[in-house]
Amino acid sequence: MDADGSHDRALTSGNFDNQLPDWSPDNSRIAFVSNRGGNDEIYVMKEDGTELRNVSSSPAREIHPYWSPDGAWILFNSDRDGGALQVYEVHPDGTSLHRLAVGEDEETCARVSPKGDRIVLLTNLKAGRDDVILRWRDGSHPVNLTHDTAPDGWPTWTPDGRRIVFASRRDGPFSLYSMKPDGSDVRRLTFPDAPLSDARPSVSPDGRRILFNRQKGETIGIFVLNLAPASR
């Protein structure tokens, strides 16, 4: 669709679940999740829906594909090694698939920083908390950025790498927040009243807008938040 929500058209068809799309940095391809092969796997297609390719090719569950800023990798989550979902990456042609982070906790929604030196992700800790974790690009040296009892999730970078936008229930319903990459200077960005909740943010390439989901019950809408200069 256009940025104002007009001129929408279907890129996939058939009786399958197709979800969680993510644009390549050059806007030429889209990574997404589909169960058209019998289970959730990562696919890549051209921006017009053609040249579909399965890049995960596993009987396991694979979700949350996100492109690296240089377009060379797609980070995703898989339980192919048994147990919890973990972070993997693969080239857009399906080659060189390997695991990044190894641990007992479930780790999802990993995104590479604009400089390409770090990844931010959501960890479902065995201790019973959902926190935002920062790691080096190779998956090493995890640092807990939120470390609170409230559920946190869906972290993403601003294009300049100076802030991380995420969702949290620290003040009631899920709302959007931003913070510095060291976890400091937390700012609340949205203020939904229950039963509304805000989640799954993505920041526009110019850093001026945040695209996110606002949910009420089973109904999920797509919203845009315009950021003031002080919020970027």
Secondary structure by P-SEA (a helix, b strand, c coil): ccccccccccccccccccccccccccccbbbbbbcccccbbbbbbcccccccccccccccccccccccccccccccccccccccbbbbbbccccccccccccccbbbccccccccccbbbbbbbcccbbbbbbbbccccccccccccccccccccccccccccccccccccccbbbbbbccccccccccccccccbbbccccccccccbbbbbbbcccbbbbbbbbbccccc
